[in-house]
Amino acid sequence: MGDRTRTPLGLAVAVTAAVVAIALSGLVVGVDVAVLALAAFAAAGAIARIVTRVGHGFEVRRRAIDVGVLVVLAVALGFLGLTTPLG
């Protein structure tokens, strides 16, 4: 496997708390807004994965795969948030 660093615990907790907060905000402000917020969060994650040095963020796979998956997720959530009547 090589020298892989583990994700810092504080970062993992912060990202998890942010995703849960965005999901719960769907109960208050509306599901469509929460879906768009999750799309923006995924896009921000892709940007962060591009610019963050090794060992200072999530590192599961190669950078290109992580960024590609996050971009596809952001586009899909953005499309669904803008086109699907969610309540």
N, C-alpha and C positions, 0 to 999 in steps of 0.2 A: 504493500500500500504506500510506502514512502513516508515522508514527513508531512503528515496532514495535521493541521491545527484544529482544535475543537472550537465550536462557536462559543463566544463568551456568554456566560449565563445571563448577565444583565441585558444583553442584546436580545437573546431569545425570549426573555420575560417581557421586555418592552414591545417587541413585535407581536407577540401573542396577545398582550393586553390591548394593543392598538386595533388588531383585527377583531377581537371580541367587542371592543367599544364601538367600532364601526358597525358591526352586525347588530348590536343592541340598539344603536341609534335608529335602525330601521323601524323599530317599534314606535319611536317618537316622531321622527321627521318624515318617514315614508321609506318604503322598501326601494323605490327607484333611486332615491338620493343615496341610500346606503350602498346599493350596487355600483353606482357611479363613483362613490368614495373608495370602494374596494378596488375598482379599476384604476383609479389614480394612485392608490397605495401600491398596487402591483407595478405600475409604470415607474413609480419612485423607487421601488425595490430593484427594478432592472437597471435604472440609472446608478443607484448605489452600488450594485454588483459590478458595474463597469469601472467605476472610479475608486472603489475601496481597495486598499492594499490587501494582500494575502494575509490571513490570520486576524483581520480586524472585522470580519463579517461572516455571514453564513458561507460555508464552503462544502457543498455536497458533491457536485460534479464539476466538470470543466466550466469555466466562465461562460463560454459561448452557449452551452446548453442551458445553463441557468438563466441567462439573459433572454434567450429565445423563448423559453417556457414562460417567463414572466411577461414578455411582450405579447405573446399569443393570449395569455390569460387576461391581460389588460384590454386588449382589443375585443376579445369575446365578451367580457363583462361590460365594457363600454357600449358595444353594439346592443347587447340585451337590455341594458339600462335605458338606452334611448329609444328602443323600438318595441319593447314588450310592456303592455299595460299591467303593472304589478300592484294594483290596489288603489 
